[in-house]
Amino acid sequence: MRTPYLRARTPAEVWQCLDGLNARTMVFDVEPLVAFWDTDQATLHDGVAAVLDSLTGSGPDAVVFATNSTRTPSTMSTADWAHITYLASAGKPVRIAAYRNLPHPGAVIGDQVATDGVLAWRLGYTFVHYVPHLPYIPIGPRLMRQIGRPIRPLLFQRP
């Protein structure tokens, strides 16, 4: 079964996509939307806080920040309107136990079809594909982007 697919080139477009979904769970890939690759702890913390500030009032019951890297914020932001989780070394898309009890409907927001997109498909969530035009993308994410290209039409339907 193919799941919904939305494409966003800017953070503003990401928020526009999320506004129309009424998702009860939102799973954010950390790099590059929340914080760019190889940035410091303060940048990561500020990025998490900015995402949560942007979501205030939009109603998700759960917000998950997930990354396959080992980086974690020094302190975790909280919100009285949602359960907030941060998963480092998440093992996307293979490991899904941490997402099983989250409320539906949901959305995964990320830049990689092969990890974030496949996770969205496995969970039955909408995939908001964040595809920014960036001057620098590390070699790993660039290779993963190429791997994901042939996967997208197999798993996702355009609205």
Secondary structure, DSSP 8 states (H G I E B T S, - for coil): --EEEEEESSHHHHHHHHHTT--SEEEEEIIIIIS-TT--HHHHHHHHHHHHHHHTTS--SEEEEE-SSS---SS----TTSEEEEESS--TTT--GGGTTS-SSEEEEES-IIIIIHHHHHHT-EEEEE----S---HHHHHHHHHHTTTHHHHEE--
